[in-house]
Amino acid sequence: ATITALNQEKEKKGSTGINRTVSNKLLVETVAPFRGLRLFLYAAFASGAFVGGLITLSGVAAAMNGLRDDVDMNTEYLNLAIDFGAVAFFGVCAKFDLDKDAELTAAVEAKVERKKANKKITASMREREQLMKKLNVDARAG
């Protein structure tokens, strides 16, 4: 049972000794760097716009109830549209980035599998070349 577990653990690791999932994540990061930073910035900007929108919305509510009379409603509506539009924009950007990540991860995994298959083919071709070298050929013309 322990030999099987050791073989499974060895199978999980690549030729470099790194776990395959970690290796694939590193490959994805090299293809699309700073993805984590982009997602953080999308969240930070969206949350900032959301808080700004809530503050503007409270000012509009106060103006509608007559508590404030120094508010230009057209400007406040424009500010609300900008704030909540920015929230929607950054949300859509994050969604596209996450969707691209799933596609990229699948492509990297497919590339790794192709590379492993090509490695097996190359090894079998080298083995065949060694057998062909040992083959004695006697060719006579005439």
C-alpha positions in Angstrom: 0.0 0.0 0.0 2.9 2.4 0.8 4.5 1.7 -2.6 1.3 2.5 -4.4 1.0 5.8 -2.4 4.6 6.7 -3.2 4.0 6.0 -6.9 0.8 8.2 -6.8 2.8 11.0 -5.1 5.5 10.7 -7.7 2.9 10.7 -10.4 1.4 14.0 -9.0 4.8 15.7 -9.3 6.3 16.7 -12.5 9.9 16.2 -13.6 11.0 19.3 -11.6 9.6 17.9 -8.3 6.8 20.5 -8.1 3.2 19.5 -7.8 1.5 19.6 -11.2 -1.3 22.0 -10.1 1.3 24.4 -8.7 3.3 24.1 -11.9 0.3 24.8 -14.0 -0.6 27.8 -12.0 2.9 29.1 -12.4 2.7 28.6 -16.1 -0.7 30.5 -16.2 0.9 33.3 -14.2 3.8 33.6 -16.7 1.3 33.8 -19.6 -0.9 36.4 -17.9 1.1 38.2 -15.3 -0.4 40.5 -12.6 -3.8 38.9 -12.8 -4.1 38.9 -9.0 -3.2 42.6 -8.9 -5.7 43.4 -11.6 -8.5 41.6 -9.7 -7.5 43.5 -6.5 -7.6 46.8 -8.3 -11.0 46.0 -9.9 -12.4 45.2 -6.4 -10.8 48.3 -4.9 -12.0 50.7 -7.5 -15.5 49.1 -7.6 -15.8 49.3 -3.8 -14.6 52.9 -3.8 -17.2 53.8 -6.5 -19.9 52.0 -4.6 -19.1 53.8 -1.3 -19.1 57.1 -3.3 -22.4 56.2 -4.8 -23.9 55.5 -1.4 -22.7 58.8 -0.1 -24.2 60.6 -3.1 -27.4 58.6 -2.8 -27.8 59.7 0.8 -27.3 63.3 -0.3 -30.0 62.9 -2.9 -32.4 61.3 -0.4 -31.8 64.2 2.0 -32.5 66.7 -0.8 -35.7 64.9 -1.8 -36.9 65.0 1.8 -36.2 68.7 2.0 -33.3 68.4 4.5 -30.9 70.0 2.1 -31.7 72.8 -0.3 -28.2 73.4 -1.7 -28.1 70.4 -4.0 -28.3 70.5 -7.8 -30.3 67.3 -8.6 -29.0 67.1 -12.2 -25.4 67.0 -11.0 -26.2 64.5 -8.3 -28.0 62.2 -10.7 -25.0 62.4 -13.0 -22.7 61.5 -10.1 -24.9 58.6 -9.2 -24.8 57.3 -12.8 -21.0 57.7 -12.9 -20.5 55.9 -9.5 -22.8 53.0 -10.1 -21.7 52.8 -13.8 -18.1 52.4 -12.5 -19.2 49.6 -10.2 -20.8 47.8 -13.1 -17.8 48.4 -15.4 -15.2 47.1 -12.9 -17.5 44.1 -12.1 -17.7 43.3 -15.8 -13.9 43.6 -16.2 -13.4 41.2 -13.3 -15.8 38.8 -14.8 -14.0 38.8 -18.1 -10.7 38.4 -16.4 -11.9 35.4 -14.4 -13.4 33.8 -17.5 -10.2 34.3 -19.4 -8.3 32.7 -16.5 -10.5 29.6 -16.8 -9.8 29.4 -20.6 -6.1 30.0 -20.0 -5.8 27.3 -17.3 -7.5 24.8 -19.7 -5.2 25.7 -22.5 -2.1 25.4 -20.3 -3.2 22.0 -19.0 -3.8 20.8 -22.6 -0.4 22.1 -23.6 1.2 20.2 -20.7 -0.6 17.0 -21.7 0.6 17.4 -25.3 4.1 18.0 -24.1 4.0 14.8 -22.0 2.6 12.9 -25.0 5.3 14.3 -27.3 7.9 13.3 -24.7 6.7 9.7 -24.7 6.7 9.6 -28.5 10.2 11.0 -28.6 11.4 8.4 -26.1 9.9 5.6 -28.1 11.5 7.0 -31.3 14.9 7.1 -29.6 14.4 3.6 -28.5 13.5 2.6 -32.0 16.6 4.4 -33.3 18.8 2.4 -30.9 17.3 -0.8 -32.2 17.8 0.3 -35.8 21.5 1.0 -35.0 21.9 -2.5 -33.8 20.4 -3.9 -37.0 22.8 -5.4 -39.4 22.0 -4.8 -43.0 23.5 -6.7 -45.9 22.7 -5.0 -49.2 24.1 -6.3 -52.4 23.7 -4.6 -55.8 23.8 -6.6 -58.9 
